[in-house]
Amino acid sequence: MKTKRQICSSTALFAVLLLTACAQQVAPTGGPPDKTPPRIVQVVPAPKSTRVPLDQEIEFTFSESMDHKSLRKAVFITPNPHENVRYKWKGRRLRVILGDALKPDRTYVVTLGTDLKDAHGNALRQSYTLAFSTGEELSEGKISGRVFGKQVSGTLVWAYILENGHDPNPVSDEPDYVTQTDAKGRFEFTNLSQGEYRVFAVQDKDRNRFYEPGTDALGVPTRDLTLTEGNLEENGLNFRLTFPDSTRPALLDVSAEDNRHLLLEFDEALSPAGVEVLGNYRIKPKKSSSTDSLRVRLAYLSARNAQEVHLATEPQRAKVTYELRVQNLTDLAGNVVDPDYNTAEFVGSALPDTLGPKLLSTVPRDSAQAVPDSGSIVLHFSEPVEPGSLEAHLHLLDSTGTHVAGHLRWLTPASAAFSAGSPLKGSAWYRVQVALDSVLDLQGNPGADSTFRLAFRTVNPDTFSVIRGKVIDEDSTATGPIILQIRQSGKNAHQAEVRLAQPGPYEFSAVFPGTYALEAFRDRDENGRYSYGSALPFVPAERFVIYADSVKVRARWPNEGNDIVFTK
């Protein structure tokens, strides 16, 4: 950058300004902004040098002037020399002075991460690693992989050597090796010694090089890795980042809606697992013997708010204070309800249950277009419904008024899904009719004195296509179903899921035209959703595959050959 020195002599000012360089940096004028990433053009000692002296200084020469402040967050030396390191800049050259930190017969790795920037704010395109040895040989082990997610550039990746049965804790234990991901989330460790490794990815938000739960996202590995003389390279170690949830759900409140219904409110969404188990709820008068209790007849999770649980009880005694205790309910991360916050009190209601069920919402909505031909209609009611009354008074009719046969499946005691017995005609209008005054709640109260009507039009079958492929798992010992998911890009995106019991062919049918992302995971714990694992106690994350290419779908043109391969 050109600079000028200001001289206060009025007689020679113009000449001096033309001939003199100044100490004040100014922004360049004119021309496009500099967007070129800096490069490392020379290093000392040379990469992969052996028998390096113990007093060796390390030098990096860059292609342009660098932002000195960014170095603090971007340099990693392993084994860690702790407080013995000093850094000195001279122009484009950086000297790393290690003092007496180097030890005999060791392989050292110096990594300049992607947080290192030039004077214009451009970061290194990818981490640079310099390896050298003070002994006769250089360790040659290598581990590489990728961190998937949003804004993963510069994510820290920590490798721990597993020794003496110790499980490393990223909260408190310093890693043995550190690197950073590039703009696409890719990382690589080189020159590792032989041994067993556990690797974590840490999205260090405040760049303090510590993992702080609740602030920093963490990626847990799908497996530990072992480098041996016959296997010095492990590739494909991939991560998904998450904020580990170790906070237990808490019961906030319980209220009596009438003398037979309770509404429970929790501080976070609950998993459906265990909610309908009646033994997980105990209600008794606060001033009573332990044998006197209020029986729970039904329990279910609200279809519209997963923080709410509905209970149907035997008749409550008016103005009696009850204590409710819940147990074994879990949040979406599997944390069991907090035993310190699992009780609440309510006053028994005198209000009898005289109101009938209300139809709260449906899928599809009235007048919906391009509805899939599966003929699935979901109805959500305000309270549990007597199953036979809905089955007898729900009808699906085609455009001629002919009844369409099907069956009813209960999602919860208050929500049901009707499915046609065979695919509906394409590009055709259908009607749903429900005689609400004949739909009863568990006390026999009828719904509103009216008939609910809903019309929808099915999609033109020529609009659809299919996505096909096969799933291959190189690990023959792996267990659990395989869940495949597609997600369309853009607004109002189409999503779909396919479950396979074991590796083999798969097909997504009735897929709308568009561009899709395809991914899959092996559901080892069979809970129906991806499990991110745990650092301590160590539980490996579930194995997953992000299909490398976008899948482009055109109407009536099957897209085939999209194979998913789980590496061993």
C-alpha positions in Angstrom: 0.0 0.0 0.0 1.4 3.4 -0.9 1.8 5.9 2.0 2.8 9.4 2.6 4.6 11.4 5.3 3.2 14.7 6.2 5.7 17.5 6.3 4.9 20.9 7.8 7.3 22.8 5.5 5.2 25.0 3.2 8.1 25.6 0.7 8.9 21.9 0.0 5.5 20.3 0.8 4.6 19.3 -2.8 8.0 17.8 -3.6 8.3 15.9 -0.4 4.8 14.4 -0.8 5.8 13.1 -4.1 9.0 11.6 -2.9 8.3 10.4 0.6 6.6 7.3 2.0 4.3 7.8 5.0 3.5 5.8 8.1 -0.2 6.3 7.8 -2.1 3.5 5.9 -4.8 4.7 3.6 -7.3 2.8 1.5 -6.4 2.4 -2.2 -8.4 4.5 -4.6 -10.0 3.2 -7.7 -10.1 -0.3 -9.1 -12.1 -3.3 -8.0 -11.8 -4.5 -4.4 -9.1 -7.2 -3.6 -11.0 -10.5 -3.2 -8.0 -12.8 -3.8 -7.2 -15.1 -0.9 -3.6 -14.9 0.4 -1.1 -17.7 -0.3 1.9 -19.1 1.6 4.8 -18.9 -0.9 7.7 -20.1 1.3 8.2 -21.9 4.6 11.2 -22.7 6.8 11.9 -25.5 7.6 10.8 -27.2 4.4 7.7 -29.4 4.6 8.4 -32.9 5.9 11.9 -32.1 7.0 13.5 -34.5 9.5 16.4 -34.0 12.0 15.2 -30.4 12.5 17.3 -28.6 15.2 15.7 -28.1 18.6 16.3 -24.3 18.4 14.7 -24.0 14.9 12.6 -21.0 14.2 9.6 -21.4 11.8 9.0 -18.9 9.1 6.1 -18.3 6.8 6.3 -15.9 3.8 2.9 -14.8 2.4 1.9 -13.5 -1.0 0.7 -10.2 0.4 0.5 -8.2 3.6 -1.5 -9.9 6.4 -3.8 -8.9 9.2 -1.6 -9.5 12.2 -4.4 -9.6 14.7 -6.1 -12.5 12.9 -3.1 -14.7 13.6 -4.0 -15.2 17.3 -7.2 -17.2 16.3 -5.7 -19.0 13.4 -2.4 -20.7 14.4 -2.3 -24.2 16.0 0.9 -26.1 17.0 0.8 -29.7 18.1 2.1 -31.1 20.4 1.0 -27.9 22.2 4.1 -25.8 23.3 1.8 -23.8 25.7 3.3 -20.5 26.7 6.7 -20.8 25.0 5.7 -19.4 21.6 6.4 -15.9 20.3 5.3 -14.4 17.0 7.2 -11.7 15.1 6.2 -10.0 11.8 8.5 -8.3 9.3 6.7 -7.3 6.2 5.0 -10.4 4.6 7.1 -12.7 6.7 6.0 -14.3 10.0 8.6 -15.8 12.4 7.4 -18.4 15.0 9.9 -18.5 17.8 9.4 -21.7 19.9 12.2 -21.1 22.4 12.9 -24.4 24.1 9.5 -26.0 23.2 10.9 -28.5 20.6 11.7 -31.9 22.0 13.9 -34.7 20.5 12.4 -37.4 18.2 9.0 -35.7 17.8 6.8 -34.9 14.8 5.4 -31.4 15.0 2.5 -30.0 13.0 1.9 -26.2 12.6 -1.5 -25.3 11.1 -2.5 -21.9 9.9 -6.3 -22.0 9.9 -8.9 -20.3 7.7 -9.3 -17.5 10.3 -6.0 -16.0 9.1 -6.7 -13.1 6.8 -4.8 -10.6 4.6 -4.9 -6.8 5.1 -8.1 -6.7 2.9 -10.0 -9.2 5.1 -9.6 -12.2 2.7 -9.1 -15.5 4.5 -6.9 -18.4 3.5 -8.8 -20.6 1.1 -8.0 -23.6 3.2 -5.9 -24.5 6.3 -2.2 -24.8 5.6 -0.3 -27.5 7.5 3.5 -27.7 8.0 4.9 -30.9 9.4 8.5 -31.6 10.4 10.3 -33.9 12.8 13.2 -33.4 15.2 14.0 -37.1 14.8 14.9 -39.4 11.9 11.3 -40.2 10.8 8.1 -38.3 10.2 4.7 -39.6 11.3 2.5 -40.2 8.3 -1.0 -40.8 9.7 -3.9 -39.0 8.1 -7.6 -38.3 9.0 -9.9 -36.4 6.8 -13.6 -35.6 6.6 -16.2 -32.9 6.4 -18.5 -30.9 8.7 -22.0 -30.4 7.2 -24.3 -27.6 8.0 -24.7 -23.8 7.7 -21.7 -21.4 8.2 -19.2 -24.3 8.8 -16.2 -22.5 7.4 -13.5 -22.2 10.1 -15.1 -24.8 12.4 -12.4 -26.2 14.8 -11.7 -29.9 14.5 -10.1 -31.5 17.6 -8.4 -34.9 17.6 -7.6 -36.8 20.8 -5.3 -39.7 21.3 -7.2 -42.4 23.2 -5.0 -43.8 26.0 -5.5 -45.8 29.2 -9.3 -46.0 28.6 -9.8 -42.3 29.2 -12.8 -40.7 27.4 -11.8 -37.2 26.4 -14.2 -34.4 27.5 -14.1 -31.5 25.0 -15.3 -29.1 27.7 -12.2 -29.6 29.8 -9.6 -31.6 27.9 -7.1 -30.0 25.6 -6.9 -31.8 22.2 -3.7 -33.4 20.9 -4.3 -32.1 17.4 -6.2 -29.1 16.0 -7.2 -28.0 12.5 -9.9 -25.8 10.9 -12.4 -26.5 8.1 -12.3 -24.8 4.7 -15.2 -22.9 3.2 -17.0 -26.1 2.3 -16.5 -27.7 5.8 -13.7 -30.0 4.7 -10.8 -30.8 7.0 -7.6 -32.9 7.1 -5.1 -34.0 9.8 -1.8 -35.0 8.5 1.4 -36.5 10.0 -0.4 -38.2 12.9 1.3 -40.9 14.9 -0.1 -44.4 15.1 -2.8 -45.0 17.7 -6.5 -44.7 18.4 -8.2 -41.3 17.9 -11.5 -39.7 18.8 -12.3 -36.5 16.8 -14.8 -33.7 17.6 -16.0 -30.7 15.6 -16.5 -27.5 17.5 -18.2 -24.3 16.1 -16.3 -21.9 18.3 -18.6 -18.9 18.2 -16.4 -16.4 20.1 -13.1 -17.9 18.8 -11.7 -18.4 22.3 -10.6 -22.0 21.5 -12.8 -23.5 24.3 -15.9 -25.5 23.8 -18.7 -23.9 25.8 -22.0 -25.9 25.9 -25.0 -23.8 25.1 -22.9 -21.3 23.1 -20.9 -23.5 20.8 -22.3 -26.2 18.5 -20.6 -29.6 18.7 -20.2 -32.5 16.3 -19.7 -36.0 17.7 -18.0 -38.6 15.5 -19.8 -41.7 14.2 -16.9 -43.8 15.3 -13.4 -43.9 16.7 -10.4 -44.3 14.4 -7.3 -46.4 14.6 -4.2 -45.7 12.6 -1.7 -48.6 12.3 1.3 -49.4 10.2 -0.9 -51.1 7.7 -3.6 -48.5 7.8 -2.3 -44.9 8.1 -5.2 -43.2 6.5 -8.9 -42.8 7.5 -11.2 -40.8 5.2 -14.9 -39.8 5.3 -15.2 -38.9 8.9 -18.3 -36.6 8.7 -20.0 -34.5 11.3 -23.4 -32.8 11.9 -23.3 -30.0 14.4 -25.8 -29.5 17.1 -26.2 -27.8 20.5 -26.3 -30.7 22.9 -29.4 -30.5 25.0 -28.8 -31.8 28.6 -31.6 -29.7 30.2 -34.4 -31.8 31.5 -38.0 -30.8 30.7 -40.0 -29.2 33.5 -43.7 -29.3 34.3 -44.8 -25.7 34.4 -48.5 -25.9 35.1 -51.7 -28.0 35.2 -55.2 -26.7 34.9 -58.6 -28.3 35.0 -60.6 -27.6 31.8 -63.7 -29.2 33.3 -64.2 -31.9 35.9 -62.9 -34.6 33.5 -60.1 -32.9 31.6 -56.6 -31.6 32.5 -54.2 -29.6 30.5 -50.5 -30.0 31.3 -47.9 -27.4 30.2 -44.2 -28.1 29.9 -41.3 -25.7 29.2 -40.2 -27.5 26.0 -41.5 -29.9 23.4 -41.9 -33.5 24.5 -41.3 -36.8 22.7 -44.5 -38.7 22.0 -42.8 -41.8 23.5 -44.3 -42.5 26.9 -46.9 -39.8 26.9 -49.8 -42.2 26.5 -48.5 -44.6 29.2 -51.1 -44.0 32.0 -48.6 -45.2 34.7 -46.5 -42.0 34.1 -49.2 -39.9 35.8 -50.3 -39.9 39.4 -52.9 -37.7 40.8 -54.1 -37.6 44.5 -55.7 -35.0 46.8 -53.0 -33.0 48.6 -54.6 -33.8 52.0 -55.4 -37.4 51.7 -54.0 -40.9 52.3 -51.6 -42.3 49.8 -54.2 -44.8 48.5 -56.7 -42.2 47.5 -56.0 -41.2 43.9 -57.7 -39.8 40.8 -57.6 -42.2 38.0 -56.3 -41.1 34.5 -58.3 -42.7 31.7 -56.4 -41.2 28.7 -53.3 -39.2 28.0 -52.0 -37.8 24.7 -49.7 -35.1 23.3 -51.3 -32.1 21.6 -51.1 -32.4 17.9 -50.7 -28.6 17.6 -48.4 -27.9 20.5 -45.9 -30.5 21.7 -45.4 -28.7 25.0 -49.0 -29.6 26.0 -50.3 -32.9 27.3 -54.0 -33.6 27.7 -55.4 -36.0 30.3 -58.9 -37.4 30.6 -59.7 -38.3 34.2 -62.4 -39.8 36.4 -64.7 -37.1 37.8 -62.7 -34.6 40.0 -64.1 -33.4 43.3 -64.9 -29.7 43.2 -62.7 -27.3 45.1 -60.3 -30.1 46.2 -56.6 -29.4 45.7 -54.9 -32.1 43.8 -51.2 -32.8 43.3 -50.1 -34.2 39.9 -46.8 -36.0 39.6 -45.4 -37.1 36.2 -42.5 -39.4 35.4 -40.6 -41.0 32.5 -41.6 -38.3 30.0 -38.8 -37.1 27.8 -37.9 -34.2 25.6 -36.8 -34.6 21.9 -33.2 -35.1 23.1 -34.2 -37.9 25.4 -33.8 -36.0 28.6 -36.2 -37.4 31.3 -38.4 -34.9 33.1 -36.7 -33.1 35.9 -37.5 -34.8 39.3 -37.3 -31.4 41.0 -39.9 -30.0 38.6 -42.3 -32.8 37.9 -45.2 -31.9 40.2 -47.9 -29.3 40.1 -51.2 -28.6 41.9 -54.6 -27.8 40.6 -58.1 -27.3 42.1 -60.8 -29.8 41.0 -63.4 -28.3 38.7 -67.1 -28.3 39.4 -67.8 -27.7 35.7 -69.3 -30.8 34.2 -68.2 -32.0 30.8 -71.2 -30.9 28.6 -69.4 -29.6 25.6 -69.0 -31.8 22.5 -65.8 -32.1 20.4 -64.8 -29.3 18.1 -63.1 -29.9 14.8 -60.0 -27.7 15.1 -58.2 -28.3 11.8 -57.8 -30.6 8.8 -55.2 -31.6 6.3 -55.7 -30.8 3.5 -57.6 -27.5 4.0 -60.8 -26.6 2.2 -60.3 -25.9 -1.6 -56.8 -27.2 -1.6 -55.3 -27.9 -5.0 -52.7 -30.5 -6.2 -53.5 -32.9 -3.3 -51.6 -36.2 -3.5 -53.7 -39.1 -4.8 -53.2 -41.2 -1.6 -56.5 -39.8 -0.3 -55.2 -39.1 3.2 -57.3 -36.7 5.3 -56.2 -35.8 8.8 -58.7 -34.4 11.4 -57.7 -32.8 14.7 -60.4 -32.5 17.4 -60.5 -30.5 20.6 -60.8 -33.6 22.8 -60.8 -37.4 22.6 -63.5 -38.8 20.3 -65.5 -42.0 20.5 -63.9 -43.9 17.6 -67.0 -45.6 16.3 -69.0 -42.3 16.0 -66.4 -40.7 13.7 -65.9 -43.9 11.6 -69.7 -44.0 11.0 -70.1 -40.4 10.0 -67.0 -39.5 8.0 -67.4 -39.8 4.2 -65.2 -39.2 1.2 -67.1 -38.6 -2.0 -66.0 -38.3 -5.6 -67.4 -35.7 -8.0 -70.4 -37.9 -8.8 -71.3 -38.3 -5.1 -70.0 -41.9 -5.0 -68.6 -43.0 -1.6 -64.8 -43.8 -1.6 -63.9 -46.7 0.6 -61.1 -46.4 3.1 -60.1 -46.9 6.7 -59.5 -44.7 9.7 -56.3 -44.7 11.7 -56.0 -42.9 15.1 -52.9 -40.8 15.6 -54.0 -39.8 19.1 -57.3 -40.1 21.0 -58.2 -36.7 19.5 -56.7 -36.9 16.0 -57.4 -39.4 13.2 -56.3 -40.0 9.6 -58.6 -41.4 6.9 -56.9 -43.1 4.0 -58.6 -44.1 0.7 -58.5 -47.9 -0.1 -57.0 -47.2 -3.5 -55.3 -44.2 -5.2 -57.7 -41.4 -6.1 -58.2 -40.2 -9.7 -55.9 -37.5 -10.9 -56.9 -33.9 -11.4 -60.4 -34.6 -9.9 -62.5 -33.0 -7.2 -63.4 -34.8 -4.0 -65.5 -33.9 -1.0 -65.2 -34.8 2.7 -68.3 -34.8 4.8 -68.5 -35.2 8.6 -71.8 -35.1 10.5 -70.4 -33.3 13.5 -73.7 -33.6 15.5 -73.2 -37.4 15.4 -69.5 -37.4 16.5 -69.3 -37.9 20.2 -66.8 -37.4 22.9 -66.1 -40.0 25.6 -69.0 -38.7 27.7 -71.4 -39.0 24.8 -71.6 -35.2 24.1 -72.2 -34.5 20.4 -70.4 -32.0 18.3 -71.9 -28.9 16.7 -75.3 -29.2 15.1 -73.9 -29.0 11.6 -72.2 -31.0 8.8 -68.6 -30.2 8.0 -67.7 -30.1 4.3 -64.3 -29.9 2.7 -63.5 -30.0 -1.0 -60.1 -30.6 -2.6 -58.7 -31.4 -6.0 -56.1 -34.1 -6.6 -52.9 -33.4 -8.5 -52.5 -34.1 -12.2 -50.7 -37.5 -12.4 -48.6 -36.2 -15.3 -47.0 -33.7 -12.9 -45.2 -36.4 -10.9 -42.0 -38.3 -11.3 -40.0 -40.7 -9.1 -36.5 -40.8 -7.5 -34.9 -44.2 -7.4 -31.7 -45.7 -6.3 -30.2 -48.2 -3.9 -28.7 -48.1 -0.4 -25.4 -49.9 0.2 -23.9 -50.3 3.6 -20.3 -51.5 3.7 -20.6 -52.4 7.4 -22.3 -55.7 7.5 -22.7 -55.5 11.3 -24.7 -52.3 11.2 -28.2 -52.4 12.6 -31.3 -50.2 12.5 -33.6 -49.1 9.7 -32.4 -46.7 7.0 -34.3 -43.4 6.7 -34.0 -41.5 3.4 -35.3 -37.9 3.0 -35.7 -35.5 0.1 -36.2 -31.8 0.5 -37.0 -29.5 -2.4 -35.3 -26.1 -2.6 -37.3 -22.9 -2.5 -40.4 -21.7 -0.8 -43.3 -24.1 -0.1 -40.8 -26.9 -0.5 -41.9 -30.5 -0.9 -40.5 -33.0 1.5 -40.8 -36.8 1.7 -39.3 -39.7 3.7 -38.8 -43.3 2.9 -37.9 -46.0 5.5 -36.0 -49.2 4.6 -35.7 -52.1 7.0 -32.3 -53.0 5.5 -30.1 -51.9 2.6 -31.5 -52.3 -0.9 -33.6 -50.5 -3.6 -35.6 -47.4 -2.6 -38.1 -45.2 -4.4 -39.7 -41.9 -3.8 -43.0 -41.8 -5.7 -45.3 -38.9 -6.6 -42.4 -36.4 -6.5 -43.1 -32.9 -7.8 -40.8 -31.5 -10.5 -37.9 -29.5 -9.0 -34.4 -29.7 -7.5 -34.0 -31.8 -4.4 -31.4 -32.5 -1.7 -31.1 -36.2 -0.8 -29.8 -37.6 2.4 -30.0 -40.7 4.6 -29.1 -42.0 8.0 -28.9 -45.3 9.8 -31.4 -45.1 12.7 -29.4 -47.2 15.1 -31.6 -46.4 18.1 -34.8 -46.8 16.1 -36.4 -43.6 17.4 -37.3 -42.3 13.9 -35.1 -39.2 14.0 -31.4 -38.5 13.6 -29.4 -38.9 16.9 -26.3 -36.6 17.2 -24.6 -38.7 19.9 -23.0 -37.6 23.1 -19.4 -36.5 23.9 -19.5 -37.7 27.6 -20.6 -40.3 28.2 -19.5 -41.1 24.7 -22.2 -42.3 22.4 -21.3 -42.2 18.7 -23.5 -40.1 16.3 -25.6 -42.1 13.9 -24.0 -42.6 10.5 -25.4 -40.4 7.7 -24.9 -39.7 4.0 -25.5 -36.4 2.2 -25.8 -37.2 -1.5 -23.2 -35.2 -3.3 -25.3 -33.9 -6.2 -28.7 -32.1 -6.3 -31.4 -34.4 -7.8 -33.2 -32.7 -10.6 -36.7 -34.0 -11.2 -38.8 -33.5 -14.4 -42.4 -34.5 -14.8 -42.9 -38.1 -16.1 -39.1 -38.6 -16.3 -37.8 -41.0 -13.5 -34.5 -39.9 -12.0 -32.7 -43.2 -11.3 -29.2 -44.3 -10.1 -29.1 -42.1 -7.0 -27.2 -44.6 -4.9 -26.5 -44.0 -1.2 -23.3 -45.6 0.2 -22.6 -45.9 3.9 -18.9 -46.3 4.3 -17.6 -48.7 6.9 
